[in-house]
């Protein structure tokens, strides 16, 4: 009898999971579903939508990096459990995205959690523009240097940190390239 009851509970729970996945597939975010029915959600939902969009953007950038490394002759794969990109079985990259927080005075800041950047040999922090969709630049640094960075970046961080800012991920692709070794004479 208990077995029948547990099966009934499982069967009633499964449709809820299917509905959630279906709604995410159909609308993308909870805010989008609310917009369709004309409900005005709180600002808190808008925050979650920005975070969701940034997470998707981060995964797109990781996929693009893995593909670019493959085209350059290297091998890269993303381990979603460890949240690291392993390159040529030689080094790992921890890659995160920081949303832009404009101050009331018009200055932009990019807060981030340093512990997320740790774990890889190379740390990459993607900074986005105030629209939180367009990439501004990439902070690409060795893990030990990222560990010493302040928990919030600004447009000008001083020579020590600004030396690690790049407009693209090209330095990582160059680092992953394979070069043929010439024949010995």
N, C-alpha and C positions, 0 to 999 in steps of 0.2 A: 504494500500500500504506500509506503514512504517513497518507493522508487517511482510510482506513478505520479505522486505529488511533485517530486523533484523534476520529472520530465515536463510536467505541466508548467512549472515555474520557468524552466529553461525555454520552453516554447513561447511563453508570453514575454520573456525578456529579449529574445532574438529579434522580433520585429522592431523593437525600440532601437536596437543597434542598426538595423537595416534602415529605419527611417532617418536616423541621424546621418548615416553615410549618404543616403539618397538626398537629403536636404543640403549637405555640404556640396555634393556633386551638382545639384540643381542651382543653388543660389550662390555658392562660394563662401559667403560669410553670413553670420546672423544679422548683421546690419543691412545687408542687401535684401534679405527676406523681410525685415521690418520696413524697409523703404518701399517695397512692393505693395504692402498692405496699408501704407500711410502712417505707420507708427513712428513717433519721434523718440528714439532711444537716447539714453543718457550719454554723456561724453565718455564714460567708461567703456562703452561698446566701441566707440570710435578708436579708442586707444588699442583695444584688442584687435580691431581690424588692421590698424597700422602694424602691429606686431606680427600678425598673420601674413600680411603682404611682405614684410621684411624677411620673414622666415622663408617664404617662397622665393623671393629674390635671391637670398643667400644660396639656396639650393640650385637655382639656375646658374649662378656664377660659378659654383663648384662644378656643375656639369660642364660648363664652358671651359673651365680650367683643365679638367680631366681630358676633354676632347682636344684642346690645344696642345697639351703635353703629348698626347697620342700622335697628333699630326707632326710634331717635332721629332718623333722617333723615340720618345720615352714611354714609360708605362706608369699609369696612375690609376688608383681606384679609391673610392670614397667608402670608408667604413662608418656606416650610420650609427652603430652602437658606440664606437669610440669617438665619433664625430671628428675624425681625422682623415686627411687625404694622404695616402702612402704613395711616394714617388720613387720609382725604380728600385723598390725594396731597399732604399738607402736612407731616406729621411721622411719625416711626416710634417704635415702642415695643419695647424689649427686655424680655421677660418670662421670669423664671426662678423656680424654687421652691427653698426651703431647708428641708431636713428639720430636725426638732427633735432636739437632742442634750441630754437632761437630764444634769446633772452629778451626781456622787455625793452632793452636798449638797442636791439638789432644785431647783437653778436650771436653767432652760432656756437654751440658746444655739442660734443659727442660723448655722452657718458657710456661707459661699458664696464663689464665685470671682468677684472683681470684674471680671475681664476679660469674663465672660459678660454683665454688665450694660452693658458699653460697646458702642457701635455704633449704638444708637438715640438719638433725641433725648430720650426719656423712658425711665427705667428703672423696672421694677416687679419687686420681690422678694416672692414669696408666702411668708409664714411659716405653717407648719402647727403644730398642737398635737402633744403627745407621741405621739398615736396615728398620726401621719404620714399622716392621711387628711383630717382636718377643717382647714379654713382658719382660722387665728387672725386674721390681718390682712394688709394689703398695704402695703409700703413703696413709695410712688410718688414719685419724685423726678426732677428734671432730671438728665441724664447727668453733668454736671459735678459735681453734688452727690453722686451715687452713687459717682463716682470717688474722692471724698475720704472715703467711709465706711470704717469698719474692716472687715476681712474676716470678722468674726463679730459678729452682733447679739445683744443680750441683751434681757430684758424691758423694761429702762429704759436708754435710750441717751443721755439728755440731751436738752435742748430742741432743739438743732440738728437731730438726726435724728428724734426722736419727733414733730416737727411734720409729717413726711412719712408717718406711719402712718395708714391709713384702714381702716375695717371692711369696705369694699366697693370695687369698681372704679367706683363712681358718678362720682367726679371726672373720670375719663377719658371716660366717656360724655357728661358735661356739656361737656367740652372739645371733643368731636367733633360736638356738635349744630350744626345749621345754623339760622340765624335769617334770616327774610325781611327784605329791605331795603325800607323804606317808599318811596312815590312822592315824587319831588321836587315841591315846590310851584311 
